[in-house]
Amino acid sequence: MGAHHIDYGEYVAKAPRSLPSGIKNAALALIGLGILAAGYGFMTDANRTGGAFIVNFMYWMGIAQGGMMFAVAHVITKGRWGRPIKRMAEAFSLMTIPMYLLLMIFLVAGGTHVYPWSHEPMPAHKAIYFQTPFFIGRNALLLGLLITANLLFVRASVRSDAGTAAEKYGWQPSGLAAMIANIGGWQGEKAEVEKSQKFQVSIAPVIAMLYAVGFTVMAVDISMSLAPHWYANMFPAWYAMSSFWSGIVYLGIFSLVFRKTLGLEKLFKPSMYHDLGKMTFGLTMFWGYTTFAQYLPIWYGNMTEEIGFILLRTELEPWATLTKVVFLGCFVVPFTILTSRGLKKMPTAYLMITSMLAVAIWLERFLVNMPSVWKGDTLPLGFAEIGMALGFLGLFTLIVMSFLTSAPPIPFTDPFMQHDPDHVHVLPKSQAHHAH
């Protein structure tokens, strides 16, 4: 028995059409702090600050593309439960643009000095691979292709909603959303929705493949090559999957923090957070499994060429204590708490655990990258590192929320927002009369 059609247009009609000044001013203040911190850092210790930039690049680029992969996965699998936050996931992908530009500026302006291979003799096979033009070029190409595919996907998704919103509610997309949606030559809701769905289905697998290739290459080049004599076969895949995890975590945070601002409190239901919590729980377990799986063969195989990377982070201060904090924050605490079905449905509890995970994942990126750059006796966690992280948070918030308040904040014309007409919901006989 098919379910009745739900009109999600009411949420679009009431949604804000401009970014609230409080959010905008707070985001701009954080961006200003980040610029100040970066400037101070590069003037006082360029090498350490270069390492801090890499930490933040790997963190925020992962969140931006990881969130986008949530939308891509829903299209590939024809998923319905997370469709209400699909537009937010698409908004995350726009952060990849400034991150990409900043990375290119950093590398072209001499940021490669942070990498030992740029000024130390390397074995012949590594010397060929780590040539600066080739290093910059392959990352520019692969990440550029991924970002282009992201934008094409987002354009197809937003256009059908923006055009319909303009027809029904007089809502014209503005700013970046207007550039992306480009509703000129509008062909009507039915035709546009059909065209949108076909295009998303065709490009989603392409994005998945570009993500797999681009992010694994990026993990080796931008992160692993800080320690060019160390290698671990699982590391690139581990980073790519943990980026997806971080994107899910931030979808939980942003949807909970800003659902009232976007007028979506009634739509973002406890059942959705239960499902999002289960996905967070699953990826937390996967992070723990793949982290241990990298360590295990090094131990039982006695791989002396790989053990130095591990020993530095697990046995020597100031890193050993931080390793324990990261393990607790990324695995032990969230694993323990998210086993509770009830807590995943409680917005405050889920927000607390995702906020803790957001900090813990940043510390994990810090732990992976900074020991290869910083050789001091104290933890390099000061104004430059924290200020830059907060600056990127401000930029991320400004981009995501500006987009969600200049275009329909949900994909309300998406047919997969509706219940599956072929779904049969089976109830116990004792409860069957309540369904009628």
VOTORMAR-307660 format. One record per atom (N, C-alpha, C): x, y, z. Coordinates in pm, whole numbers, plus 50000, padded with zeros to 5 digits. Layout:
REM VOTORMAR-307660
XYZ;...
END
This chain:
REM VOTORMAR-307660
500854988150000;500005000050000;500895012450000;500745021149902;501595033049890;501265043549995;502275050950034;502105061650132;501645074450063;500995083250137;500515095650080;501675105150055;501485114149958;502515123849921;502605134750027;503845138050066;504075148550165;504595160950094;504005172450124;504445185050065;505505191450154;506765190350111;507865196150188;508085210850154;507295216050063;507425229950024;507175239650138;506395235350239;506125244350352;507395248250425;508375239250429;509645242450494;510455252550412;510345251450280;511055260650191;510425274550197;509105274950198;508395287750201;508735295850326;508975288850438;509235295750564;510725297250595;511575291350511;513025291450539;513605305450525;514645308650601;515295321850589;515935323450451;515925335750400;516475338150267;517745346650273;518245348650392;519535355350408;520175350450537;521475351150544;522205346250660;521995355650778;521525350550893;521355359051011;522665366151048;522555378751086;523745386851112;524615381151225;523985375151326;524745369451437;525695358451392;525195349551307;526035338651255;527115344351164;526735353851079;527705359750986;528825366751062;528485374651160;529505382151235;530425372851314;529845362351374;530655352751449;531635345551356;531125341651238;531985334751142;533115343751093;532785356351064;533805365851017;534845368551126;534405369051252;535335371151363;536325359451373;535805347251356;536675335451359;537655335451241;537175339551124;538055340351007;539175350351033;538805361951089;539805371951122;540845366651220;540375359051320;541275352951417;542225343251347;541685335551254;542495325851182;543575332451098;543225343451030;544205350750949;545305356451037;544885361951152;545865367551246;546805356651299;546225345051332;547035333951384;548015328851279;547535327551154;548405322751047;549545332651021;549205345551018;550225355750996;551275355651105;550825354851230;551745354251342;552635341851334;552005330451300;552745317951295;553815317851188;553475322351068;554445322050959;555585332050983;555325342551058;556395352051089;557335346951197;556805339051291;557625334451403;558265320751379;557545311551316;558095298151289;557365292451168;557915295051050;557255291250924;557105276250912;558095268650957;558045254050943;556935248151028;556865252251154;555815247351244;554435251451194;554295263751147;553005268551099;552615261750969;553615258350886;553335250450767;552765236850804;553305230750909;552755218150958;551335219851008;551075230851077;549725233551128;548735235351013;549195241750904;548315243250788;547965229650730;548955220750721;548695207350667;547705199850755;547855201050887;546905194850980;545485199750949;545325212750939;543995218350915;543475215350775;544385214950678;543945211250543;543395197050541;544135187650600;543695173750598;542385172150677;542195180250779;540985179450861;539785185350787;539895197750742;538725204450684;538415199750542;539435196150465;539175190450333;538445177250348;538845169450449;538175156650474;536725158350514;536445168050599;535065170650641;534215175050523;534755184150442;533995189550330;533635178650229;534625170750189;534345160450090;533655148450153;533985145650280;533295134750348;531815137150360;531425149650390;530005153050394;529355151350258;530065155650154;529545154050017;529315139449983;530185130650032;530035116450001;528775110550065;528265116950169;526985112750226;525885114550123;525875126050054;524885128449949;525085118949833;526335116749793;526645107749682;526195093549715;526475089049837;526095075549878;524585073749876;523855084149914;522395083149913;521855081649771;522485088449677;522045087249537;522375073449482;523575068649509;523985055449457;523125044249515;522815045049643;522065034449710;520555036649709;520115048049653;518705051749653;518165052749796;519005057849883;518615059350024;517615070550044;516795069150145;515745079050173;515895085450311;516415077950407;516365082650546;517135095650566;518225097850493;519035109750513;518785120850413;517765119450330;517505129750228;517255143650286;516625144850403;516425158450456;517725166250478;518855159450503;520125166750521;521035165450399;520485160850288;521295159650166;521775173250117;520935183550126;521345196750081;522475202250169;522405199350297;523485203650386;524785196550350;524685183750318;525875176250276;526465182150149;525605186150058;526075192549933;526745205949963;526205213150060;526805226050098;528215224050152;528445212950221;529785210050273;530815210050162;530425204850045;531395203249935;531965216649888;531245227549911;531725240649865;532985244849941;533205239350059;534415242450136;535665236850066;535485227049978;536655221549909;537285231849816;536515241649772;537055251649679;538105260349745;537805267249857;538865275249921;540005266649976;539715254450021;540785245750070;541745242249956;541195239549842;542015236449723;542885248449685;542275260249681;543015272249644;544115275249745;543815273849873;544815276449976;545965266449968;545645253849939;546705243849924;547635247249809;547045251149694;547865254549579;548745266749609;548175276749675;548965288749711;550095284849805;549785276649903;550785272150001;551935264849934;551605255649845;552655247649780;553465255949681;552805264049600;553495272149500;554365282749567;553915287949682;554655298449752;555825293149834;556085280149824;557245274649894;556905265750010;555635262150026;555245253650138;555865239850135;556395235750018;557015222550010;558275221550097;558765233050150;559955232450236;559685224450364;558405222650398;558045214850517;558395200150497;558415195550372;558625181550340;560115178350328;560595168250401;562015164850396;562515161450256;561655155450172;562085151550038;562455163449950;562015175649991;562315187449910;563745192349926;564435187850034;565795192850057;566745182150110;566315169450111;567175158550154;567315148450040;568465141550030;568615131049928;567595119849951;566975115249844;565995104549850;566445092949762;565995080649791;566255069549699;565725073049560;566305067049457;565995070849318;564505070149288;563845059349332;562425057749298;561565068449366;561965072749486;561215083249555;561565097049500;562815098749460;563225111649403;562445114649276;562145104249197;561355106249075;559925110349109;559345103549207;557955106249244;557805119949311;558755123249398;558665135749473;559445147049405;559075149949283;559555162049216;558475172649233;558875184549274;557895194849312;556845197549204;557215199549076;556165202048975;555195190248962;555725178048965;554875166248955;554005164849078;554575167749195;553855167049323;552655176549322;552915189049286;551835199049283;550845195949171;551365192049056;550505189948939;549495178748958;549945167349015;549005156149027;547915159049129;548275166049237;547255169649334;546305180249279;546835189849204;545985200049142;544995193649045;545465183948967;544605177548867;543535168948933;543945159949020;542985150649079;541955157649166;542405166849251;541455174049337;540605183649254;541185189349148;540415198149060;539295190648990;539565178448944;538525170348880;537425166648979;537825163349101;536835159749203;535935171649236;536515183349252;535725195249284;534795198949170;535265197549047;534415200348931;533215190948928;533455178148953;532355168448956;531385171649070;531925175849185;531065180049297;530105191149254;530645201249189;529845212849149;528775209049048;529095200048957;528095195548860;526965187948930;527315179849028;526315172549106;525425182249182;526045191749251;525285201349331;524395209949242;524895213949128;524085222049036;522835214548994;522985201748957;521835193848915;520835192349029;521335190549151;520455188649265;519705201449302;520425212749302;519835225349348;518925231549242;519245229749116;518505236549009;517005233249013;516655220449028;515235216749027;514505222749147;515185223549262;514565229449381;514475244649369;515545250949320;515565265549310;514525270449209;514415263749096;513435267748995;512005266049044;511745254949112;510405252549165;510075262549275;511065265649360;510855275449467;510565289249408;511205292549297;510955305449231;509545305949175;509085294949118;507735294149062;506665295049169;506825287449277;505765285849376;505805296249488;507035300449527;507165308849645;507885321949618;508195324549493;508885336949458;510275337849516;510895326249541;512225325749601;513265324849491;513975335649466;515055335549369;516375332549441;517125322449396;518405319649460;519345331649447;520205333549544;521095345049543;522535340549565;523475349549542;524875346949570;525415334949496;526205326749569;526825314949510;525775304949465;524675303949539;523605294749501;523025298249364;522885311249336;522355315549206;523315311749094;524625313149118;525615309449018;525595294448992;525445286649098;525465272149082;524165267049021;523025271949071;521735266949022;521475270948877;521715283548844;521545288548708;520225283748646;519115289448694;517795284448654;517305290548523;518205296748446;517815301548313;517435289848224;516465291948135;515995281248047;515195270548120;514505274648225;513695265548307;512645258448224;512535245348239;511635237148157;510435231848234;510235236548354;509115231648433;509555221248534;508805220448646;509225211948757;509395197348718;508425191548650;508475177248621;509695173548537;509915181148430;511045178248340;512375180648410;512445191248489;513705194548556;514055184348664;513055179748739;513295169748844;513785156648780;513145152848671;513545140448603;514985141448551;515305152848490;516655154948438;517675155248551;517305161548664;518185162348780;518505148548834;517485140248849;517705126948904;518585118448813;518355119148685;519165111348590;520625115648595;520865128748602;522245133548602;522955129648732;522255131148845;522875127548973;523235112748976;522365104448923;522625090048920;523845086948833;524015094448726;525135091748635;526465096848689;526465108148760;527735114048805;528155109348944;527225104249022;527565099849159;528675089249160;528615078849077;529715069049076;531045075149032;530985085048945;532205091848901;532865098949019;532025105849099;532555112649218;533155102549315;532485091149332;532995080849422;534375076049378;534545074049247;535855069549197;536915080449210;536545092749179;537495103849193;537885105849339;536925103849427;537205104849571;538205094149614;537955081849569;538845070849607;540265073249558;540405077849434;541735080149378;542355093049434;541585103949428;542115116949468;542515117549614;541685111949702;541965112949844;543065103349888;543205092049822;544315083149858;545645089049812;545675094849694;546895101649648;547205113449739;546185121149774;546375132649863;546905128249998;546395117050051;546845112250181;548335108750178;548765102350069;550175098750056;551035111150039;550615120149951;551425131849918;551445142350028;550275146850071;550215158150163;550515154050306;550155141850344;550335137650483;551495127850500;551435116250434;552435105850457;553845110150419;553975118450315;555305122050268;556015131950362;555335136450469;556045143850574;557085134950641;556835121750637;557805111750685;558105102750566;558935107150471;559055100450341;559645086450344;560275082550455;560855069150464;559895059250531;558735064350572;557725055650633;556605053150533;556035041250538;554895038350451;554035027750517;552735028350488;551775018450535;550705017350429;550515005350378;549595003550265;548165007750297;547755006250423;546375009250459;546135024050486;547185031650505;547025045650546;546145053850450;546355053350317;545515061650229;544025058450240;543685045450242;542275041550255;541745045250392;542585043850494;542205047650630;541835062450635;542645070950571;542345085250572;541055088150495;540885082050377;539695084750297;538425080950372;538425069550439;537235065250512;537025073550639;538115077650704;537935085950823;537465099950785;537735104250662;537185116950614;535665116050602;535185104850550;533745102550544;533145102850683;533825096750778;533415096650918;533325110950973;534355118950947;534345132750998;533225140950934;532915138150806;531805145050741;530475141750807;530275129050843;529055124850913;528945131751049;530075132551118;530095139051250;529645153651237;530175160751138;529815174851123;528395176651069;527895167050994;526485167750954;525595167151078;525975158651172;525225157951297;525285171151373;526465176951383;526625189451457;525865200851391;526075202951262;525465214351194;523955213051184;523465200951161;522005199351152;521345201951286;522005198451396;521435200851528;521565215451570;522715221451543;522945235351585;522105245151504;521935242651374;521305252551287;519915248451236;519355237651286;518035233451237;516955243751270;517065250251385;516085260451420;516245272751330;517485276651305;517755287951216;517155285551078;517255273251029;516765269850895;515285266250894;514655266051011;513235262651018;512955247950991;513875239151029;513755224950994;513655215951117;513295221651231;513245213751354;512275201951343;511115204251283;510115193551272;510515182851172;511315186851074;511725177250970;512885168551014;513805174251091;514945166551140;514505158951265;513955147151242;513305139451348;514285130551423;513895126151545;514745117051622;515125104451545;514225099451462;514515087251385;515695089551290;515795101651233;516915104651144;518215104851223;518195110651343;519405111051424;519775097251477;518765088851494;519055075051532;519855068251421;519425070151297;520135064351182;521515070651165;521585083951181;522865090851169;523815086251281;523245084151399;524045079251511;524575065251486;523745056751424;524215043251392;525345043651291;525245052651194;526325054051097;527595059251165;527445068851255;528595073951331;529225062851412;528405054751475;528875043451555;529635033451470;529075030151354;529715020551264;531075025451215;531145038151178;532405043651129;533415045451242;532925047651364;533825047951480;534495034451498;533705023851487;534275010351497;535245007751382;534905012451264;535775010251149;537095017651166;537045029751221;538285037251249;539155029451347;538545024351453;539305016651551;539915004151489;539134997251407;539614984951342;540784987951248;540634997851161;541685000651063;542935006751128;542745014151238;543905019351310;544725007951369;544044998451432;544744986951489;545324978051379;544604976951267;545064968551157;546344973951094;546604986851105;547874992351057;549014989151154;548684989551281;549694986951384;550064972151392;549074963251379;549264948951403;550354942651315;550324944351183;551384938051100;552774943651127;552854956451165;554154962351199;554724955151321;553834951951416;554274945051538;554644930551511;553714922751452;554024908451438;555014905651326;555144914951232;556134913251126;557484919251161;557564926151276;558794932751319;559384941251207;558534949951149;558944958251035;559704970351087;560984969151097;561804979751156;561724992751078;561484991950947;561415004050867;560145012150894;559155005850958;557905012650985;557695015851133;558475009551220;558205010751363;558525024551417;559465031851354;559845044951405;558685054651411;557835054651308;556665063351303;555745060551422;555555047751454;554665043851563;555285047051699;556565043551715;557215045851844;557235060651882;557495069251786;557535083651813;556225088351872;555115082851825;553785087551865;553225080251987;553735068252015;553155060452124;554055059352247;555355061652230;556275059452342;556995072052388;557095082152303;557875094052336;556965105952362;557295113752464;556565126152491;557135137252403;556325147252364;554985150152419;553835142852351;554155132652267;553135126652183;552415114852248;553075107552337;552485095252392;551175097952467;551165108552547;549935112052619;548825116052523;549195123452419;548195127552321;547625115452248;548435105252223;547945093052159;546845086652243;547045086352373;546015080552462;544735088952458;544875102152455;543715110952448;542945108652318;543685107552207;543055105252077;542315091952076;542945081452130;542305068352130;541015068452213;541065075452326;539865076552409;538775084452338;539165095952278;538175104852217;537625099952085;538445092752009;537995088051878;537335074351882;537635066651987;537095053051988;536405049152119;537125049152229;536595043252352;535315050152398;535355063452411;534185070752463;533005070352364;533205073952235;532045073252145;531515059152126;532395049152123;531935035352111;531045031652228;531465035352347;530695032052468;529345039052469;529335051952439;528105059752447;527135056352335;527665054552213;526775052352098;526205038252092;526595029552182;525925016552190;524495018152241;524215029452305;522865032052358;521945036652246;520865029552228;519885033352126;519195046452163;518865047952289;518145059852334;518935072552319;520255072152351;521075084152346;521215089452203;521205080552105;521315084851965;520085092651921;518975090651990;517735097751956;517575110852034;518475113052129;518395125352211;519315135852149;518745146652094;519575156552025;520725161952108;520485165152236;521545170852319;522685160852340;522335148352365;523355138052387;524145135552259;523445134752147;524145132252019;525035144051982;524575156252011;525395168051983;526655168052068;526525163852193;527705163452281;528735153452229;528285141652189;529245131452144;529865135152010;529105141351920;529685145351792;530645157151810;530345166051904;531255177151931;532575171951987;532505162052075;533725156052127;534505149152016;533795142251927;534445135551815;535115145551720;534475157051700;535045167251612;536405171751663;536505173851794;537785177951855;538785166451849;538315154251879;539205142651883;539785139651745;538975141051640;539475138451505;540495148951464;540295161551507;541305171851479;542615168251549;542535163851673;543735159751746;544405147751680;543605138751623;544165127351550;544925131851427;544355141351351;545075146851235;546375153851281;546285160551394;547445167451451;548525157251489;548105146351552;549035135951596;549695128851478;548965126651372;549505119851255;550555128451184;550315141551176;551155150051092;552235157851165;551935163751279;552865173151342;554165166951394;554175154651447;555455149051493;556505147851382;556055147251257;556995146551145;557585160151113;556985170851168;557435184551140;558135190451261;557545188151379;558025194551502;558885184951583;560095188951614;561025180351688;561295185551829;560505194851877;560705200552009;560235191352120;560505195352244;560145187252362;558755190252416;558135201052369;556795204752415;555795203052302;554535201852341;553485199952242;553265213052164;553405212852031;553235225251953;551775228651932;551115232252039;549685235052033;549455248652096;549625259052015;549515272652066;548555281151986;548785294151990;547875303751926;547745301151776;548875298451709;548835296551563;547995284451526;548225273151594;547525260751559;546035261651589;545705266051710;544295266751750;543585278051676;544255289451661;543655300651589;543345297351445;544245290151378;543995286151240;542805276551231;542725267251326;541595257851327;540265265251342;540235275051433;539005282851453;538695291551331;539735296451265;539525304251143;538875295851034;539345283551019;538735274650919;537305270950958;537055269551089;535685267051134;534775278651095;535265290951112;534485302651072;534215302750923;535235299650843;535065299250697;534075288550656;534185276850717;533285265750687;531845269450722;531645275450838;530305279450881;529725289950786;530525299750749;530065310350660;529655304750525;530445295950468;530145290250337;528885281650342;528845272650438;527705263350446;526405270650473;526405279550571;525165286250608;524755296850506;525715303250440;525365312650333;524655305450221;525135293450188;524515285650081;523125280950121;522985276150244;521705270650289;520645281350311;521065294050318;520085304850331;519935312750201;520575308250093;520405314849963;519835305249860;519535293049902;518885282949818;517985274649907;517015267349852;516185258749936;517055249550022;516865249450155;517755241950244;517535226950244;516495222250175;516255207850161;515935204950014;516205192749967;515875189049829;514385185349818;513515195449830;512085192649850;511405186849727;512005188149608;511395182049488;511955168049461;512905163749538;513525150649519;512505139749548;512205130849453;511215120349478;511595111049593;512885110249624;513305101449732;513125107849870;512625120149873;512195125950001;510905119350048;510155113549954;508895106949986;509145092650033;508155086950101;508245073050144;508255063950022;508925052850034;508985043049926;507575037449901;507035039349780;505665034549755;505565019249758;506695012349742;506664997649742;507014991649878;507225000449975;507604995450108;506374990050180;506514978350237;505444972250315;505884972150461;505124979050545;505454980050687;504644969650763;505314959750817;504644948750886;504544951851035;503364950651089;503124953151232;502594940551299;502894938851427;502254927851502;500744929351499;500054918451505;498594918651498;497984927551606;498624927751724;498104935651835;498174950551809;499064954751714;499234968951685;498624972951551;498114963251476;497664965951341;496544976151336;495644976251435;494514985351431;494934999751443;496155002551501;496615016451514;497045022251382;497345013751284;497815018651153;496665023651068;495435020551105;494285024551023;493675037551075;
END
